[in-house]
Amino acid sequence: LRIDLGARYDAIDTHSEPDGEGAAQDSHGIFSPKVGALVKLTNALGVYANVSRGFRATDGVIEDPTLPFITVWAYESGLKLNVGGVSATAALFRMDVSNEQTFNPLTSGSSSGGASRHQGVELGLRAPLTSAFTLSGDWTFNDARYKRLITQPEDDPTQVDTLSGERVYNTAKYIGSAALQWAPPASLWSVRVSTNAVGPYSPFDEPGVVLPAYALLHASATRQIGKAQLELGLRNILDKAYPELVAGGLVAPGQPRSVFGTVRYDF
């Protein structure tokens, strides 16, 4: 049995003078505890649970220092397996966010207020299939919805939109990646084929609209030359058309089929 206990207290004092406005000042303090436990059922298998509180400053605090922190209570419980070179995790999670902030990627502005709940499952795996082949992957399935969020459009302040129960903007129902790597122990070469997938999500400022899921395929080869490592690869092999960003009816296309190369040198 292993027990983790921790806590921190942050005191933040903000002074600012926005252009054309008078000086503004405000102080905030916040307490962030963490409690966790891990029980080893066997030498290879353990079960764990964590509860913690986190925070970050609200965007726009320079113009308005009185804006409160964005806080989250996070709960997680799951299994960890390590045996025969195989590493696997499976966890249930839930995050309750207060003072939810919605970011507008078009104007780089944001609006605060409301709350949301994110809950789902996280899976992770790394397993050697043979001495040369290794399979790995990470997947998160997330049901993220506003518990309470009321917005007032700038062009008509009298109109009020209630998004309670709607999907959290720009948060996919699932995201994941999987890869197969060939790297013989005595070889200077390695080859990696991978895919990443993005599930359905609602774009910013389009409640009720759900974009379809998509997946991309990638490949790369790596060669070790002395202390240098050279990699050459191809992203989006199938030249899949997908949106990098969708907001307010505008679409920024994702990266088409692209060649990339990297050089790494260890001194």
C-alpha positions in Angstrom: 0.0 0.0 0.0 1.3 3.5 -0.9 -0.4 6.7 0.2 0.3 10.1 -1.4 -0.7 13.3 0.4 0.0 16.8 -0.8 -1.3 20.4 -0.8 -0.3 23.8 -1.9 -1.6 27.3 -1.4 -1.2 30.1 -3.9 -1.6 33.8 -3.2 -1.7 36.0 -6.3 -1.7 39.8 -6.3 -2.4 41.4 -9.7 -1.8 45.0 -10.6 -2.5 46.3 -14.1 -3.1 49.4 -16.1 -4.9 48.6 -19.3 -4.5 51.1 -22.1 -6.8 54.0 -21.7 -8.1 52.9 -18.4 -7.3 53.4 -14.8 -5.1 51.2 -12.6 -6.8 48.0 -11.4 -5.7 45.6 -8.6 -7.0 42.5 -6.8 -5.8 39.6 -4.8 -6.8 35.9 -4.8 -5.8 32.9 -2.8 -6.6 29.2 -3.5 -5.9 25.9 -1.7 -5.2 22.8 -3.8 -5.1 19.4 -2.0 -4.3 16.0 -3.4 -4.9 12.5 -2.0 -3.9 9.3 -3.7 -3.5 5.6 -2.9 -2.0 2.6 -4.7 -2.6 -1.0 -3.7 -0.5 -3.8 -5.3 -2.8 -6.8 -5.7 0.1 -8.8 -7.1 3.7 -7.9 -8.2 2.4 -7.1 -11.6 -1.1 -5.6 -10.9 -2.0 -2.6 -8.9 -5.2 -0.6 -8.3 -5.1 3.1 -7.6 -7.4 6.1 -6.9 -6.6 9.9 -6.8 -8.6 13.0 -5.8 -7.1 16.4 -6.4 -8.0 20.1 -7.0 -6.2 22.2 -9.6 -6.6 25.7 -11.0 -5.3 28.2 -13.5 -5.7 32.0 -13.9 -8.6 33.2 -16.1 -7.7 34.6 -19.5 -8.2 38.4 -19.5 -7.1 38.9 -15.9 -4.8 41.7 -17.0 -7.8 43.8 -18.0 -9.9 42.7 -15.1 -7.9 41.4 -12.1 -11.1 40.6 -10.2 -11.8 37.6 -12.5 -11.8 34.4 -10.4 -9.7 31.3 -10.9 -10.8 28.4 -13.1 -10.8 25.4 -10.8 -11.3 21.7 -11.3 -11.9 18.8 -8.9 -10.4 15.7 -10.5 -11.2 12.1 -9.6 -9.5 9.0 -11.1 -9.4 5.3 -10.4 -7.9 2.5 -12.3 -5.6 -0.5 -12.8 -1.9 -0.6 -13.7 -0.3 -3.7 -15.1 3.5 -4.3 -15.7 4.5 -7.9 -16.6 6.8 -9.4 -19.2 7.6 -6.1 -20.8 3.9 -5.3 -21.2 2.7 -2.0 -19.6 -1.0 -1.3 -19.6 -3.4 1.1 -17.8 -7.1 1.5 -17.6 -8.8 4.2 -15.7 -12.1 6.0 -15.0 -12.0 9.7 -14.6 -14.2 12.6 -13.8 -13.4 16.4 -13.7 -15.8 19.0 -12.4 -14.8 22.5 -13.8 -16.0 25.7 -12.2 -15.9 29.1 -13.9 -15.7 27.4 -17.2 -14.0 29.6 -19.8 -14.9 29.3 -23.5 -12.2 30.3 -25.9 -12.9 31.9 -29.3 -10.2 30.7 -31.7 -11.2 33.3 -34.3 -10.9 36.5 -32.2 -8.6 35.0 -29.5 -11.2 36.3 -27.0 -12.9 34.3 -24.3 -16.0 34.3 -22.1 -16.1 33.1 -18.4 -18.7 31.7 -16.2 -20.7 28.5 -15.8 -19.5 24.9 -15.1 -18.8 21.7 -17.0 -18.3 18.0 -16.3 -15.8 15.8 -18.1 -16.0 12.0 -17.5 -14.8 8.9 -19.3 -12.2 6.2 -19.7 -8.5 6.3 -20.4 -6.6 3.3 -21.8 -2.9 2.9 -22.4 -0.8 0.0 -23.8 2.8 -0.8 -24.7 3.5 -4.4 -25.6 6.5 -6.1 -27.3 5.0 -8.6 -29.8 8.4 -10.0 -30.7 12.0 -8.9 -30.1 11.7 -6.6 -33.1 8.0 -5.4 -33.0 6.4 -3.2 -30.4 2.7 -2.2 -30.3 1.7 0.9 -28.4 -1.4 3.1 -28.0 -3.3 5.6 -25.9 -7.0 6.3 -26.0 -9.3 8.7 -24.1 -13.1 8.5 -24.3 -14.6 11.7 -22.9 -18.2 12.8 -22.3 -17.8 16.5 -21.7 -20.9 18.6 -21.3 -21.8 22.0 -19.8 -23.6 21.7 -16.5 -24.4 25.4 -16.6 -23.4 28.1 -19.2 -25.3 31.2 -20.2 -24.0 33.4 -22.9 -25.0 36.8 -24.3 -24.0 37.5 -27.9 -22.2 40.8 -28.3 -24.3 41.8 -31.3 -27.5 41.5 -29.2 -27.0 41.6 -25.4 -30.7 41.1 -24.8 -30.5 37.6 -26.3 -29.4 34.8 -23.9 -28.3 31.4 -25.0 -28.3 28.6 -22.4 -25.9 25.8 -23.3 -26.6 23.6 -20.2 -26.3 19.9 -21.3 -24.6 20.7 -24.6 -21.2 19.3 -25.5 -18.2 21.4 -24.4 -16.9 23.2 -27.4 -13.8 21.8 -29.2 -13.7 18.7 -27.0 -13.8 15.5 -28.9 -15.8 12.5 -27.8 -12.6 10.5 -28.1 -9.0 10.9 -29.1 -6.4 8.2 -29.5 -3.3 7.0 -31.2 -1.8 3.6 -32.0 1.6 2.6 -33.4 3.6 -0.4 -34.6 7.4 -0.1 -34.5 10.0 -2.4 -36.0 13.3 -2.0 -34.2 15.5 -5.2 -34.1 18.0 -5.0 -31.2 21.1 -5.2 -33.4 19.8 -3.1 -36.2 20.7 0.6 -36.9 17.3 1.0 -38.6 13.8 1.3 -37.2 10.4 1.8 -38.9 7.3 3.2 -37.3 3.7 3.2 -38.7 1.1 5.0 -36.6 -2.4 6.5 -36.7 -4.2 9.1 -34.7 -7.9 9.6 -34.5 -10.2 12.4 -33.4 -13.8 11.7 -32.5 -16.9 13.8 -33.0 -16.9 17.3 -31.4 -18.9 20.5 -31.4 -17.0 23.5 -32.9 -16.9 26.8 -31.1 -20.2 28.8 -31.1 -22.2 26.1 -32.9 -24.2 24.3 -30.2 -25.9 21.2 -31.5 -23.5 20.8 -34.5 -21.3 17.7 -34.3 -18.4 17.2 -36.7 -17.6 13.7 -37.9 -14.7 11.7 -36.6 -11.5 11.3 -38.7 -8.2 9.3 -38.5 -4.8 9.9 -40.1 -2.0 7.5 -41.1 1.7 8.2 -40.7 5.0 6.4 -41.3 8.7 7.1 -40.7 12.1 5.4 -40.8 15.0 6.1 -38.5 18.7 5.4 -39.1 21.4 5.6 -36.3 24.7 7.0 -37.6 27.2 7.2 -34.7 25.8 9.6 -32.2 23.4 11.0 -34.8 19.9 9.8 -35.4 18.2 10.7 -38.8 14.5 10.3 -39.3 12.5 10.7 -42.5 8.7 10.3 -42.6 5.4 11.0 -44.2 2.4 12.5 -42.4 -1.2 11.9 -43.5 -0.2 9.2 -46.0 -3.7 8.9 -47.5 -3.9 12.7 -48.0 -7.1 12.8 -45.8 -9.0 16.1 -45.9 -9.9 17.1 -42.3 -10.5 20.3 -40.4 -7.7 21.6 -38.2 -10.1 24.2 -36.7 -13.8 25.0 -37.1 -15.4 28.0 -35.4 -18.3 30.3 -36.2 -18.9 28.6 -39.6 -15.3 29.1 -40.7 -13.0 26.1 -41.4 -9.2 26.0 -41.3 -8.1 22.9 -43.2 -5.7 20.4 -41.7 -2.2 19.5 -43.0 -2.2 17.6 -46.3 0.2 14.8 -47.1 3.6 16.1 -46.0 7.2 14.9 -45.9 9.2 15.6 -42.7 12.7 15.0 -41.5 14.5 15.3 -38.1 18.1 15.1 -36.9 19.1 14.3 -33.4 22.6 14.3 -32.0 23.6 13.1 -28.6 26.8 14.7 -27.2 
